[in-house]
C-alpha cells in the first residue's frame, strides 16, 4: 500500500447530536450528511457516547422512539473503536477488522476529530498513487 495521508483526505468531521434528539432526527442527519457515526452530547454539551449506523439501525429495529432512545443505543466513548489520526491505513483496517466494525473514530491528543468508514478507506487506497 502506498503511503498517503488518510486523515486529511477521508475522515468525516465530528458532528454532535444532543441526547434529546429523536431517532428520526438523527437518522435524517446521518443519511443526509453521509455520516457513518455521530457523537452524542449530554445536557452539558460534553460527549457521552457514539452512535454509529449499526447502533442506529438496531434502535430503529427495536422500535425505540422514547426520549432516552439515543443514549440507550449509543456506545460509550471507550467502547467505540478509536485510533490516532496519524495512524496508517493498514493500522486503521487492522483495528476495524479486529473489532468487527465498519467505522473507526479518529482522535488527536485525546479529542474526537472524526470518523472513517471502511468504504472510505477502500476508496482512498484505490485512488492512491501506485507503489
N, CA, C and O atoms as a Tinker XYZ file with bonds, in Angstrom:
   524  protein
     1  N      0.837000   -1.169000    0.000000    73     2
     2  CA     0.000000    0.000000    0.000000    64     1     3
     3  C      0.883000    1.234000    0.000000    63     2     4     5
     4  O      1.845000    1.313000    0.765000    81     3
     5  N      0.568000    2.182000   -0.840000    73     3     6
     6  CA     1.341000    3.421000   -0.890000    64     5     7
     7  C      1.077000    4.256000    0.342000    63     6     8     9
     8  O      0.009000    4.168000    0.949000    81     7
     9  N      2.052000    5.064000    0.708000    73     7    10
    10  CA     1.871000    5.969000    1.835000    64     9    11
    11  C      1.082000    7.191000    1.389000    63    10    12    13
    12  O      1.387000    7.787000    0.356000    81    11
    13  N      0.098000    7.555000    2.141000    73    11    14
    14  CA    -0.649000    8.774000    1.887000    64    13    15
    15  C     -1.328000    9.175000    3.182000    63    14    16    17
    16  O     -1.461000    8.359000    4.095000    81    15
    17  N     -1.755000   10.417000    3.269000    73    15    18
    18  CA    -2.351000   10.927000    4.488000    64    17    19
    19  C     -3.846000   10.649000    4.481000    63    18    20    21
    20  O     -4.625000   11.400000    3.894000    81    19
    21  N     -4.233000    9.581000    5.128000    73    19    22
    22  CA    -5.629000    9.158000    5.184000    64    21    23
    23  C     -6.486000   10.192000    5.896000    63    22    24    25
    24  O     -7.593000   10.497000    5.450000    81    23
    25  N     -5.985000   10.731000    6.994000    73    23    26
    26  CA    -6.781000   11.648000    7.804000    64    25    27
    27  C     -7.222000   12.882000    7.028000    63    26    28    29
    28  O     -8.408000   13.212000    7.026000    81    27
    29  N     -6.308000   13.558000    6.381000    73    27    30
    30  CA    -6.664000   14.823000    5.733000    64    29    31
    31  C     -7.576000   14.617000    4.538000    63    30    32    33
    32  O     -8.284000   15.542000    4.140000    81    31
    33  N     -7.575000   13.433000    3.961000    73    31    34
    34  CA    -8.371000   13.182000    2.767000    64    33    35
    35  C     -9.767000   12.661000    3.047000    63    34    36    37
    36  O    -10.722000   13.067000    2.385000    81    35
    37  N     -9.902000   11.768000    4.018000    73    35    38
    38  CA   -11.112000   10.967000    4.069000    64    37    39
    39  C    -11.879000   10.926000    5.384000    63    38    40    41
    40  O    -13.001000   10.420000    5.410000    81    39
    41  N    -11.327000   11.431000    6.460000    73    39    42
    42  CA   -12.027000   11.376000    7.736000    64    41    43
    43  C    -13.159000   12.402000    7.730000    63    42    44    45
    44  O    -12.957000   13.574000    7.415000    81    43
    45  N    -14.336000   11.937000    8.082000    73    43    46
    46  CA   -15.504000   12.826000    8.149000    64    45    47
    47  C    -15.481000   13.550000    9.489000    63    46    48    49
    48  O    -15.218000   12.934000   10.521000    81    47
    49  N    -15.753000   14.842000    9.481000    73    47    50
    50  CA   -15.671000   15.602000   10.739000    64    49    51
    51  C    -16.694000   15.114000   11.762000    63    50    52    53
    52  O    -17.703000   14.499000   11.419000    81    51
    53  N    -16.406000   15.402000   13.007000    73    51    54
    54  CA   -17.302000   15.018000   14.088000    64    53    55
    55  C    -18.531000   15.914000   14.083000    63    54    56    57
    56  O    -18.424000   17.140000   14.051000    81    55
    57  N    -19.677000   15.294000   14.116000    73    55    58
    58  CA   -20.950000   16.006000   14.256000    64    57    59
    59  C    -21.535000   15.561000   15.588000    63    58    60    61
    60  O    -21.600000   14.368000   15.886000    81    59
    61  N    -21.954000   16.525000   16.376000    73    59    62
    62  CA   -22.516000   16.231000   17.691000    64    61    63
    63  C    -24.028000   16.351000   17.651000    63    62    64    65
    64  O    -24.572000   17.286000   17.064000    81    63
    65  N    -24.701000   15.401000   18.277000    73    63    66
    66  CA   -26.158000   15.372000   18.357000    64    65    67
    67  C    -26.523000   15.407000   19.842000    63    66    68    69
    68  O    -25.948000   14.659000   20.632000    81    67
    69  N    -27.473000   16.267000   20.234000    73    67    70
    70  CA   -27.870000   16.292000   21.646000    64    69    71
    71  C    -28.618000   15.011000   22.021000    63    70    72    73
    72  O    -29.325000   14.430000   21.199000    81    71
    73  N    -28.453000   14.587000   23.257000    73    71    74
    74  CA   -29.093000   13.351000   23.688000    64    73    75
    75  C    -30.614000   13.431000   23.630000    63    74    76    77
    76  O    -31.282000   12.397000   23.655000    81    75
    77  N    -31.172000   14.630000   23.552000    73    75    78
    78  CA   -32.622000   14.787000   23.465000    64    77    79
    79  C    -33.141000   14.672000   22.024000    63    78    80    81
    80  O    -34.353000   14.691000   21.810000    81    79
    81  N    -32.253000   14.554000   21.042000    73    79    82
    82  CA   -32.678000   14.393000   19.648000    64    81    83
    83  C    -33.414000   13.069000   19.496000    63    82    84    85
    84  O    -33.187000   12.128000   20.256000    81    83
    85  N    -34.285000   13.010000   18.517000    73    83    86
    86  CA   -35.026000   11.774000   18.279000    64    85    87
    87  C    -34.241000   10.848000   17.350000    63    86    88    89
    88  O    -33.303000   11.263000   16.670000    81    87
    89  N    -34.646000    9.607000   17.346000    73    87    90
    90  CA   -34.055000    8.629000   16.425000    64    89    91
    91  C    -34.247000    9.113000   14.987000    63    90    92    93
    92  O    -33.331000    9.025000   14.171000    81    91
    93  N    -35.439000    9.624000   14.683000    73    91    94
    94  CA   -35.745000   10.085000   13.324000    64    93    95
    95  C    -34.857000   11.256000   12.918000    63    94    96    97
    96  O    -34.348000   11.281000   11.798000    81    95
    97  N    -34.664000   12.220000   13.805000    73    95    98
    98  CA   -33.806000   13.374000   13.514000    64    97    99
    99  C    -32.366000   12.926000   13.265000    63    98   100   101
   100  O    -31.707000   13.399000   12.339000    81    99
   101  N    -31.899000   12.023000   14.092000    73    99   102
   102  CA   -30.523000   11.550000   13.955000    64   101   103
   103  C    -30.348000   10.747000   12.676000    63   102   104   105
   104  O    -29.348000   10.909000   11.976000    81   103
   105  N    -31.304000    9.886000   12.363000    73   103   106
   106  CA   -31.242000    9.103000   11.123000    64   105   107
   107  C    -31.253000   10.021000    9.913000    63   106   108   109
   108  O    -30.511000    9.799000    8.957000    81   107
   109  N    -32.088000   11.049000    9.946000    73   107   110
   110  CA   -32.163000   12.006000    8.841000    64   109   111
   111  C    -30.830000   12.739000    8.665000    63   110   112   113
   112  O    -30.342000   12.874000    7.543000    81   111
   113  N    -30.248000   13.206000    9.757000    73   111   114
   114  CA   -28.971000   13.916000    9.699000    64   113   115
   115  C    -27.868000   13.007000    9.151000    63   114   116   117
   116  O    -27.123000   13.397000    8.252000    81   115
   117  N    -27.771000   11.805000    9.694000    73   115   118
   118  CA   -26.716000   10.897000    9.261000    64   117   119
   119  C    -26.882000   10.525000    7.790000    63   118   120   121
   120  O    -25.901000   10.440000    7.052000    81   119
   121  N    -28.110000   10.307000    7.374000    73   119   122
   122  CA   -28.370000    9.947000    5.977000    64   121   123
   123  C    -28.070000   11.114000    5.046000    63   122   124   125
   124  O    -27.385000   10.941000    4.038000    81   123
   125  N    -28.575000   12.295000    5.371000    73   123   126
   126  CA   -28.392000   13.475000    4.526000    64   125   127
   127  C    -26.921000   13.847000    4.393000    63   126   128   129
   128  O    -26.450000   14.166000    3.301000    81   127
   129  N    -26.200000   13.805000    5.504000    73   127   130
   130  CA   -24.791000   14.219000    5.508000    64   129   131
   131  C    -23.832000   13.070000    5.168000    63   130   132   133
   132  O    -22.628000   13.291000    5.038000    81   131
   133  N    -24.348000   11.868000    5.026000    73   131   134
   134  CA   -23.484000   10.728000    4.722000    64   133   135
   135  C    -22.538000   10.393000    5.856000    63   134   136   137
   136  O    -21.390000   10.014000    5.623000    81   135
   137  N    -23.012000   10.529000    7.078000    73   135   138
   138  CA   -22.161000   10.300000    8.252000    64   137   139
   139  C    -22.200000    8.845000    8.694000    63   138   140   141
   140  O    -23.277000    8.258000    8.794000    81   139
   141  N    -21.038000    8.257000    8.960000    73   139   142
   142  CA   -21.033000    6.891000    9.473000    64   141   143
   143  C    -21.338000    6.821000   10.969000    63   142   144   145
   144  O    -21.702000    5.760000   11.477000    81   143
   145  N    -21.193000    7.940000   11.675000    73   143   146
   146  CA   -21.420000    7.972000   13.123000    64   145   147
   147  C    -21.531000    9.423000   13.583000    63   146   148   149
   148  O    -21.083000   10.348000   12.905000    81   147
   149  N    -22.137000    9.594000   14.748000    73   147   150
   150  CA   -22.217000   10.913000   15.381000    64   149   151
   151  C    -21.845000   10.758000   16.858000    63   150   152   153
   152  O    -21.935000    9.668000   17.424000    81   151
   153  N    -21.433000   11.854000   17.460000    73   151   154
   154  CA   -21.144000   11.875000   18.890000    64   153   155
   155  C    -22.399000   12.370000   19.600000    63   154   156   157
   156  O    -22.990000   13.378000   19.214000    81   155
   157  N    -22.786000   11.659000   20.624000    73   155   158
   158  CA   -23.950000   12.040000   21.419000    64   157   159
   159  C    -23.480000   12.920000   22.570000    63   158   160   161
   160  O    -22.584000   12.540000   23.325000    81   159
   161  N    -24.088000   14.098000   22.702000    73   159   162
   162  CA   -23.690000   15.051000   23.747000    64   161   163
   163  C    -24.757000   15.127000   24.829000    63   162   164   165
   164  O    -25.956000   15.142000   24.548000    81   163
   165  N    -24.293000   15.174000   26.068000    73   163   166
   166  CA   -25.194000   15.317000   27.205000    64   165   167
   167  C    -25.698000   16.746000   27.309000    63   166   168   169
   168  O    -25.336000   17.603000   26.503000    81   167
   169  N    -26.533000   16.996000   28.301000    73   167   170
   170  CA   -27.121000   18.317000   28.500000    64   169   171
   171  C    -26.058000   19.396000   28.694000    63   170   172   173
   172  O    -26.285000   20.561000   28.368000    81   171
   173  N    -24.891000   19.007000   29.227000    73   171   174
   174  CA   -23.811000   19.966000   29.452000    64   173   175
   175  C    -22.945000   20.183000   28.210000    63   174   176   177
   176  O    -22.005000   20.978000   28.238000    81   175
   177  N    -23.263000   19.467000   27.107000    73   175   178
   178  CA   -22.516000   19.614000   25.859000    64   177   179
   179  C    -21.311000   18.700000   25.731000    63   178   180   181
   180  O    -20.683000   18.660000   24.673000    81   179
   181  N    -20.975000   17.970000   26.774000    73   179   182
   182  CA   -19.832000   17.056000   26.735000    64   181   183
   183  C    -20.237000   15.725000   26.104000    63   182   184   185
   184  O    -21.367000   15.271000   26.287000    81   183
   185  N    -19.324000   15.100000   25.367000    73   183   186
   186  CA   -19.644000   13.820000   24.738000    64   185   187
   187  C    -19.932000   12.730000   25.765000    63   186   188   189
   188  O    -19.212000   12.577000   26.752000    81   187
   189  N    -21.004000   11.976000   25.510000    73   187   190
   190  CA   -21.356000   10.879000   26.415000    64   189   191
   191  C    -21.377000    9.524000   25.707000    63   190   192   193
   192  O    -21.433000    8.481000   26.358000    81   191
   193  N    -21.331000    9.544000   24.378000    73   191   194
   194  CA   -21.348000    8.285000   23.647000    64   193   195
   195  C    -21.206000    8.505000   22.158000    63   194   196   197
   196  O    -21.143000    9.638000   21.681000    81   195
   197  N    -21.157000    7.397000   21.431000    73   195   198
   198  CA   -21.051000    7.422000   19.979000    64   197   199
   199  C    -22.160000    6.555000   19.416000    63   198   200   201
   200  O    -22.420000    5.454000   19.903000    81   199
   201  N    -22.805000    7.066000   18.391000    73   199   202
   202  CA   -23.879000    6.341000   17.742000    64   201   203
   203  C    -23.502000    6.136000   16.284000    63   202   204   205
   204  O    -23.497000    7.082000   15.496000    81   203
   205  N    -23.188000    4.902000   15.932000    73   203   206
   206  CA   -22.864000    4.559000   14.556000    64   205   207
   207  C    -24.099000    4.051000   13.834000    63   206   208   209
   208  O    -25.178000    3.938000   14.417000    81   207
   209  N    -23.925000    3.746000   12.557000    73   207   210
   210  CA   -25.052000    3.232000   11.764000    64   209   211
   211  C    -25.634000    1.965000   12.372000    63   210   212   213
   212  O    -26.852000    1.804000   12.437000    81   211
   213  N    -24.764000    1.072000   12.814000    73   211   214
   214  CA   -25.234000   -0.203000   13.373000    64   213   215
   215  C    -26.107000    0.027000   14.601000    63   214   216   217
   216  O    -27.173000   -0.576000   14.727000    81   215
   217  N    -25.665000    0.888000   15.498000    73   215   218
   218  CA   -26.436000    1.172000   16.710000    64   217   219
   219  C    -27.754000    1.861000   16.371000    63   218   220   221
   220  O    -28.783000    1.578000   16.986000    81   219
   221  N    -27.723000    2.765000   15.392000    73   219   222
   222  CA   -28.938000    3.470000   14.993000    64   221   223
   223  C    -29.954000    2.512000   14.373000    63   222   224   225
   224  O    -31.139000    2.555000   14.706000    81   223
   225  N    -29.489000    1.652000   13.477000    73   223   226
   226  CA   -30.389000    0.683000   12.844000    64   225   227
   227  C    -30.973000   -0.267000   13.883000    63   226   228   229
   228  O    -32.150000   -0.618000   13.805000    81   227
   229  N    -30.164000   -0.688000   14.856000    73   227   230
   230  CA   -30.658000   -1.569000   15.915000    64   229   231
   231  C    -31.750000   -0.876000   16.734000    63   230   232   233
   232  O    -32.739000   -1.508000   17.107000    81   231
   233  N    -31.576000    0.418000   17.016000    73   231   234
   234  CA   -32.583000    1.167000   17.769000    64   233   235
   235  C    -33.880000    1.295000   16.962000    63   234   236   237
   236  O    -34.974000    1.177000   17.513000    81   235
   237  N    -33.750000    1.534000   15.664000    73   235   238
   238  CA   -34.934000    1.630000   14.807000    64   237   239
   239  C    -35.657000    0.284000   14.768000    63   238   240   241
   240  O    -36.879000    0.228000   14.905000    81   239
   241  N    -34.902000   -0.798000   14.581000    73   239   242
   242  CA   -35.496000   -2.143000   14.518000    64   241   243
   243  C    -36.201000   -2.505000   15.820000    63   242   244   245
   244  O    -37.205000   -3.217000   15.807000    81   243
   245  N    -35.680000   -2.020000   16.939000    73   243   246
   246  CA   -36.276000   -2.314000   18.241000    64   245   247
   247  C    -37.480000   -1.425000   18.533000    63   246   248   249
   248  O    -38.140000   -1.590000   19.559000    81   247
   249  N    -37.765000   -0.489000   17.641000    73   247   250
   250  CA   -38.890000    0.418000   17.852000    64   249   251
   251  C    -38.642000    1.416000   18.961000    63   250   252   253
   252  O    -39.582000    1.864000   19.617000    81   251
   253  N    -37.398000    1.768000   19.178000    73   251   254
   254  CA   -37.020000    2.691000   20.261000    64   253   255
   255  C    -37.291000    4.132000   19.841000    63   254   256   257
   256  O    -36.498000    4.743000   19.124000    81   255
   257  N    -38.394000    4.652000   20.288000    73   255   258
   258  CA   -38.752000    6.035000   19.935000    64   257   259
   259  C    -39.033000    6.874000   21.179000    63   258   260   261
   260  O    -39.714000    7.895000   21.088000    81   259
   261  N    -38.527000    6.466000   22.324000    73   259   262
   262  CA   -38.731000    7.208000   23.558000    64   261   263
   263  C    -37.599000    8.218000   23.752000    63   262   264   265
   264  O    -36.582000    8.130000   23.064000    81   263
   265  N    -37.748000    9.164000   24.661000    73   263   266
   266  CA   -36.764000   10.251000   24.822000    64   265   267
   267  C    -35.330000    9.817000   25.122000    63   266   268   269
   268  O    -34.397000   10.548000   24.790000    81   267
   269  N    -35.128000    8.671000   25.730000    73   267   270
   270  CA   -33.762000    8.239000   26.058000    64   269   271
   271  C    -33.222000    7.211000   25.060000    63   270   272   273
   272  O    -32.207000    6.566000   25.321000    81   271
   273  N    -33.893000    7.061000   23.929000    73   271   274
   274  CA   -33.515000    6.018000   22.963000    64   273   275
   275  C    -32.086000    6.186000   22.448000    63   274   276   277
   276  O    -31.358000    5.200000   22.326000    81   275
   277  N    -31.670000    7.424000   22.142000    73   275   278
   278  CA   -30.313000    7.622000   21.622000    64   277   279
   279  C    -29.264000    7.255000   22.659000    63   278   280   281
   280  O    -28.289000    6.572000   22.346000    81   279
   281  N    -29.459000    7.701000   23.880000    73   279   282
   282  CA   -28.489000    7.400000   24.936000    64   281   283
   283  C    -28.399000    5.898000   25.181000    63   282   284   285
   284  O    -27.310000    5.375000   25.414000    81   283
   285  N    -29.524000    5.204000   25.131000    73   283   286
   286  CA   -29.529000    3.759000   25.344000    64   285   287
   287  C    -28.863000    3.015000   24.187000    63   286   288   289
   288  O    -28.226000    1.983000   24.399000    81   287
   289  N    -29.004000    3.531000   22.970000    73   287   290
   290  CA   -28.457000    2.866000   21.783000    64   289   291
   291  C    -26.973000    3.145000   21.583000    63   290   292   293
   292  O    -26.271000    2.350000   20.959000    81   291
   293  N    -26.494000    4.264000   22.105000    73   291   294
   294  CA   -25.104000    4.653000   21.848000    64   293   295
   295  C    -24.123000    3.785000   22.616000    63   294   296   297
   296  O    -24.455000    3.182000   23.637000    81   295
   297  N    -22.905000    3.740000   22.093000    73   295   298
   298  CA   -21.807000    3.052000   22.771000    64   297   299
   299  C    -21.026000    4.082000   23.574000    63   298   300   301
   300  O    -20.965000    5.253000   23.202000    81   299
   301  N    -20.437000    3.646000   24.663000    73   299   302
   302  CA   -19.617000    4.573000   25.433000    64   301   303
   303  C    -18.409000    4.983000   24.588000    63   302   304   305
   304  O    -18.016000    4.272000   23.663000    81   303
   305  N    -17.842000    6.105000   24.909000    73   303   306
   306  CA   -16.687000    6.598000   24.160000    64   305   307
   307  C    -15.543000    5.596000   24.182000    63   306   308   309
   308  O    -14.851000    5.428000   23.178000    81   307
   309  N    -15.337000    4.937000   25.300000    73   307   310
   310  CA   -14.241000    3.974000   25.404000    64   309   311
   311  C    -14.520000    2.671000   24.666000    63   310   312   313
   312  O    -13.585000    1.959000   24.299000    81   311
   313  N    -15.791000    2.348000   24.442000    73   311   314
   314  CA   -16.147000    1.101000   23.764000    64   313   315
   315  C    -16.042000    1.217000   22.243000    63   314   316   317
   316  O    -15.924000    0.207000   21.549000    81   315
   317  N    -16.084000    2.445000   21.728000    73   315   318
   318  CA   -16.057000    2.624000   20.280000    64   317   319
   319  C    -14.619000    2.521000   19.767000    63   318   320   321
   320  O    -13.719000    3.109000   20.367000    81   319
   321  N    -14.382000    1.797000   18.687000    73   319   322
   322  CA   -13.015000    1.657000   18.165000    64   321   323
   323  C    -12.422000    3.012000   17.795000    63   322   324   325
   324  O    -13.006000    3.757000   17.008000    81   323
   325  N    -11.273000    3.324000   18.359000    73   323   326
   326  CA   -10.657000    4.625000   18.074000    64   325   327
   327  C     -9.161000    4.472000   17.860000    63   326   328   329
   328  O     -8.515000    3.562000   18.380000    81   327
   329  N     -8.639000    5.404000   17.070000    73   327   330
   330  CA    -7.226000    5.370000   16.711000    64   329   331
   331  C     -6.757000    6.795000   16.472000    63   330   332   333
   332  O     -7.554000    7.659000   16.106000    81   331
   333  N     -5.475000    7.045000   16.675000    73   331   334
   334  CA    -4.913000    8.371000   16.439000    64   333   335
   335  C     -5.000000    8.715000   14.958000    63   334   336   337
   336  O     -4.842000    7.843000   14.104000    81   335
   337  N     -5.247000    9.970000   14.658000    73   335   338
   338  CA    -5.448000   10.382000   13.266000    64   337   339
   339  C     -4.183000   10.269000   12.414000    63   338   340   341
   340  O     -4.261000   10.392000   11.192000    81   339
   341  N     -3.031000   10.039000   13.023000    73   339   342
   342  CA    -1.806000    9.843000   12.249000    64   341   343
   343  C     -1.550000    8.373000   11.911000    63   342   344   345
   344  O     -0.516000    8.042000   11.331000    81   343
   345  N     -2.476000    7.504000   12.267000    73   343   346
   346  CA    -2.294000    6.070000   12.012000    64   345   347
   347  C     -2.303000    5.780000   10.516000    63   346   348   349
   348  O     -2.913000    6.506000    9.731000    81   347
   349  N     -1.630000    4.727000   10.146000    73   347   350
   350  CA    -1.578000    4.323000    8.738000    64   349   351
   351  C     -2.900000    3.660000    8.344000    63   350   352   353
   352  O     -3.629000    3.168000    9.205000    81   351
   353  N     -3.208000    3.645000    7.046000    73   351   354
   354  CA    -4.415000    2.947000    6.599000    64   353   355
   355  C     -4.429000    1.482000    7.047000    63   354   356   357
   356  O     -5.483000    0.954000    7.399000    81   355
   357  N     -3.268000    0.828000    7.035000    73   355   358
   358  CA    -3.191000   -0.553000    7.476000    64   357   359
   359  C     -3.575000   -0.717000    8.936000    63   358   360   361
   360  O     -4.269000   -1.668000    9.296000    81   359
   361  N     -3.127000    0.206000    9.779000    73   359   362
   362  CA    -3.463000    0.156000   11.204000    64   361   363
   363  C     -4.957000    0.363000   11.418000    63   362   364   365
   364  O     -5.564000   -0.278000   12.276000    81   363
   365  N     -5.545000    1.263000   10.633000    73   363   366
   366  CA    -6.987000    1.506000   10.727000    64   365   367
   367  C     -7.759000    0.250000   10.323000    63   366   368   369
   368  O     -8.707000   -0.149000   10.998000    81   367
   369  N     -7.348000   -0.362000    9.229000    73   367   370
   370  CA    -8.010000   -1.585000    8.771000    64   369   371
   371  C     -7.872000   -2.709000    9.796000    63   370   372   373
   372  O     -8.840000   -3.422000   10.060000    81   371
   373  N     -6.688000   -2.877000   10.373000    73   371   374
   374  CA    -6.484000   -3.928000   11.375000    64   373   375
   375  C     -7.385000   -3.705000   12.589000    63   374   376   377
   376  O     -7.951000   -4.655000   13.128000    81   375
   377  N     -7.516000   -2.447000   13.017000    73   375   378
   378  CA    -8.383000   -2.138000   14.152000    64   377   379
   379  C     -9.834000   -2.469000   13.812000    63   378   380   381
   380  O    -10.516000   -3.149000   14.579000    81   379
   381  N    -10.297000   -1.992000   12.673000    73   379   382
   382  CA   -11.694000   -2.210000   12.290000    64   381   383
   383  C    -11.997000   -3.703000   12.138000    63   382   384   385
   384  O    -13.003000   -4.196000   12.648000    81   383
   385  N    -11.128000   -4.406000   11.440000    73   383   386
   386  CA   -11.367000   -5.831000   11.225000    64   385   387
   387  C    -11.241000   -6.624000   12.520000    63   386   388   389
   388  O    -11.991000   -7.571000   12.755000    81   387
   389  N    -10.291000   -6.230000   13.353000    73   387   390
   390  CA   -10.113000   -6.914000   14.634000    64   389   391
   391  C    -11.284000   -6.727000   15.569000    63   390   392   393
   392  O    -11.590000   -7.607000   16.374000    81   391
   393  N    -11.941000   -5.584000   15.468000    73   391   394
   394  CA   -13.100000   -5.296000   16.321000    64   393   395
   395  C    -14.423000   -5.646000   15.647000    63   394   396   397
   396  O    -15.485000   -5.549000   16.261000    81   395
   397  N    -14.353000   -6.055000   14.376000    73   395   398
   398  CA   -15.568000   -6.427000   13.655000    64   397   399
   399  C    -16.504000   -5.254000   13.422000    63   398   400   401
   400  O    -17.722000   -5.393000   13.527000    81   399
   401  N    -15.936000   -4.104000   13.106000    73   399   402
   402  CA   -16.752000   -2.912000   12.907000    64   401   403
   403  C    -16.474000   -2.304000   11.538000    63   402   404   405
   404  O    -15.476000   -2.624000   10.892000    81   403
   405  N    -17.360000   -1.434000   11.113000    73   403   406
   406  CA   -17.179000   -0.796000    9.813000    64   405   407
   407  C    -16.750000    0.661000    9.920000    63   406   408   409
   408  O    -16.396000    1.276000    8.914000    81   407
   409  N    -16.777000    1.212000   11.113000    73   407   410
   410  CA   -16.426000    2.619000   11.316000    64   409   411
   411  C    -15.447000    2.749000   12.470000    63   410   412   413
   412  O    -15.576000    2.076000   13.492000    81   411
   413  N    -14.459000    3.632000   12.289000    73   411   414
   414  CA   -13.451000    3.875000   13.315000    64   413   415
   415  C    -13.481000    5.361000   13.677000    63   414   416   417
   416  O    -13.633000    6.221000   12.808000    81   415
   417  N    -13.334000    5.648000   14.969000    73   415   418
   418  CA   -13.289000    7.031000   15.445000    64   417   419
   419  C    -11.828000    7.478000   15.488000    63   418   420   421
   420  O    -10.975000    6.786000   16.042000    81   419
   421  N    -11.551000    8.638000   14.899000    73   419   422
   422  CA   -10.204000    9.199000   14.911000    64   421   423
   423  C    -10.087000   10.216000   16.033000    63   422   424   425
   424  O    -10.999000   11.004000   16.282000    81   423
   425  N     -8.936000   10.179000   16.705000    73   423   426
   426  CA    -8.671000   11.121000   17.791000    64   425   427
   427  C     -7.330000   11.811000   17.572000    63   426   428   429
   428  O     -6.466000   11.317000   16.848000    81   427
   429  N     -7.183000   12.944000   18.204000    73   427   430
   430  CA    -5.902000   13.669000   18.211000    64   429   431
   431  C     -5.776000   14.284000   19.593000    63   430   432   433
   432  O     -6.632000   15.052000   20.030000    81   431
   433  N     -4.699000   13.936000   20.266000    73   431   434
   434  CA    -4.450000   14.413000   21.624000    64   433   435
   435  C     -5.648000   14.134000   22.540000    63   434   436   437
   436  O     -6.003000   14.958000   23.383000    81   435
   437  N     -6.264000   12.958000   22.360000    73   435   438
   438  CA    -7.371000   12.550000   23.213000    64   437   439
   439  C     -8.723000   13.135000   22.855000    63   438   440   441
   440  O     -9.710000   12.841000   23.528000    81   439
   441  N     -8.798000   13.950000   21.822000    73   439   442
   442  CA   -10.071000   14.569000   21.411000    64   441   443
   443  C    -10.579000   13.888000   20.143000    63   442   444   445
   444  O     -9.793000   13.498000   19.279000    81   443
   445  N    -11.885000   13.751000   20.042000    73   443   446
   446  CA   -12.502000   13.156000   18.855000    64   445   447
   447  C    -12.435000   14.165000   17.717000    63   446   448   449
   448  O    -12.857000   15.312000   17.864000    81   447
   449  N    -11.895000   13.722000   16.571000    73   447   450
   450  CA   -11.800000   14.632000   15.425000    64   449   451
   451  C    -12.623000   14.170000   14.230000    63   450   452   453
   452  O    -12.864000   14.954000   13.312000    81   451
   453  N    -13.058000   12.912000   14.223000    73   451   454
   454  CA   -13.871000   12.465000   13.109000    64   453   455
   455  C    -14.006000   10.965000   13.035000    63   454   456   457
   456  O    -13.542000   10.234000   13.910000    81   455
   457  N    -14.656000   10.515000   11.965000    73   455   458
   458  CA   -14.930000    9.096000   11.765000    64   457   459
   459  C    -14.530000    8.686000   10.360000    63   458   460   461
   460  O    -14.551000    9.488000    9.427000    81   459
   461  N    -14.169000    7.430000   10.231000    73   459   462
   462  CA   -13.803000    6.893000    8.929000    64   461   463
   463  C    -14.476000    5.540000    8.770000    63   462   464   465
   464  O    -14.435000    4.695000    9.664000    81   463
   465  N    -15.090000    5.356000    7.620000    73   463   466
   466  CA   -15.789000    4.137000    7.266000    64   465   467
   467  C    -14.855000    3.245000    6.448000    63   466   468   469
   468  O    -13.997000    3.762000    5.733000    81   467
   469  N    -14.996000    1.940000    6.531000    73   467   470
   470  CA   -14.161000    1.042000    5.732000    64   469   471
   471  C    -14.299000    1.322000    4.241000    63   470   472   473
   472  O    -13.327000    1.192000    3.497000    81   471
   473  N    -15.476000    1.700000    3.800000    73   471   474
   474  CA   -15.682000    2.035000    2.382000    64   473   475
   475  C    -14.806000    3.222000    1.993000    63   474   476   477
   476  O    -14.262000    3.255000    0.889000    81   475
   477  N    -14.665000    4.200000    2.893000    73   475   478
   478  CA   -13.811000    5.359000    2.632000    64   477   479
   479  C    -12.350000    4.936000    2.509000    63   478   480   481
   480  O    -11.611000    5.471000    1.683000    81   479
   481  N    -11.939000    3.978000    3.328000    73   479   482
   482  CA   -10.556000    3.508000    3.260000    64   481   483
   483  C    -10.304000    2.825000    1.924000    63   482   484   485
   484  O     -9.275000    3.062000    1.291000    81   483
   485  N    -11.226000    1.986000    1.493000    73   483   486
   486  CA   -11.074000    1.319000    0.199000    64   485   487
   487  C    -10.993000    2.329000   -0.936000    63   486   488   489
   488  O    -10.182000    2.176000   -1.849000    81   487
   489  N    -11.832000    3.362000   -0.883000    73   487   490
   490  CA   -11.799000    4.385000   -1.930000    64   489   491
   491  C    -10.465000    5.132000   -1.905000    63   490   492   493
   492  O     -9.901000    5.434000   -2.957000    81   491
   493  N     -9.964000    5.430000   -0.710000    73   491   494
   494  CA    -8.693000    6.146000   -0.593000    64   493   495
   495  C     -7.543000    5.302000   -1.111000    63   494   496   497
   496  O     -6.661000    5.803000   -1.809000    81   495
   497  N     -7.552000    4.022000   -0.767000    73   495   498
   498  CA    -6.479000    3.136000   -1.225000    64   497   499
   499  C     -6.550000    2.997000   -2.747000    63   498   500   501
   500  O     -5.517000    2.968000   -3.415000    81   499
   501  N     -7.749000    2.912000   -3.290000    73   499   502
   502  CA    -7.919000    2.785000   -4.724000    64   501   503
   503  C     -7.462000    3.997000   -5.507000    63   502   504   505
   504  O     -7.084000    3.873000   -6.672000    81   503
   505  N     -7.491000    5.171000   -4.886000    73   503   506
   506  CA    -7.071000    6.390000   -5.576000    64   505   507
   507  C     -5.662000    6.813000   -5.208000    63   506   508   509
   508  O     -5.192000    7.853000   -5.669000    81   507
   509  N     -4.975000    6.023000   -4.383000    73   507   510
   510  CA    -3.599000    6.363000   -4.001000    64   509   511
   511  C     -2.662000    6.159000   -5.178000    63   510   512   513
   512  O     -2.934000    5.341000   -6.058000    81   511
   513  N     -1.566000    6.894000   -5.199000    73   511   514
   514  CA    -0.589000    6.698000   -6.278000    64   513   515
   515  C     -0.047000    5.270000   -6.228000    63   514   516   517
   516  O      0.018000    4.671000   -5.154000    81   515
   517  N      0.343000    4.719000   -7.380000    73   515   518
   518  CA     0.881000    3.359000   -7.382000    64   517   519
   519  C      2.197000    3.297000   -6.615000    63   518   520   521
   520  O      2.816000    4.327000   -6.347000    81   519
   521  N      2.615000    2.103000   -6.268000    73   519   522
   522  CA     3.836000    1.872000   -5.487000    64   521   523
   523  C      4.961000    2.665000   -6.007000    63   522   524
   524  O      6.066000    2.594000   -5.470000    81   523
